[in-house]
Amino acid sequence: MADPPPVLRQMPAEVLCPLGWIQGTLHLAAHHSLDEYLALSGPSIKLTRVRIPQEPESQQFLALRRDSISLVVPVMGGPVVASVAYGPTKRREIACLLPDRILRGSVDVPAALRLSDFLRLEGPFLAVRDGLLTPYGATIDSPESKSLELALVNRDHIVGVSEPGR
């Protein structure tokens, strides 16, 4: 007898890729967090009820190449980030340098690790909280700026990670 299909939950999300911001709904196994889903999804992620920039009609389905994704921003419906078994954490301010933008925000780093060690251990997507995404040189008041409560950043799209001086 075949196993029943997994129970899926829907998670609305915005996805930044070379086309711009795509809006759609992800379908995750109920027992996976969003970062686990992105790590395990294979070469593409699947979205339904998709809005593609500049297109007047929404699409019922889109398989989006995972390596084309820069950021995934959940709109609602956690859990988003799997709990880390490294012990207590400390919030660290960082800036993710992307090819055409900068994302300033914070990451939860295990208290016993340096930021550089944490970055070496993290999965394919880095969870950045309380972020501000801007083009280089722009401010929070710039029309292109976008505040993000939580963004999962594709590490393959990060040119570098900096930490403000103390």
Protein Blocks (a to p, Z undefined) as FASTA:
>chain_A
ZZddddddddddddddfkbpcdddddddfkbcfklmmmmnojbdcdehiadehiabdcfb
dcddfklpmbdcdfbhpafbdcdfebpadddddddddfkbccdddddddfkbcfklmmmm
pcfbdcdehiacddehiafklmkbccdfbacddfklpmbdcdddZZ
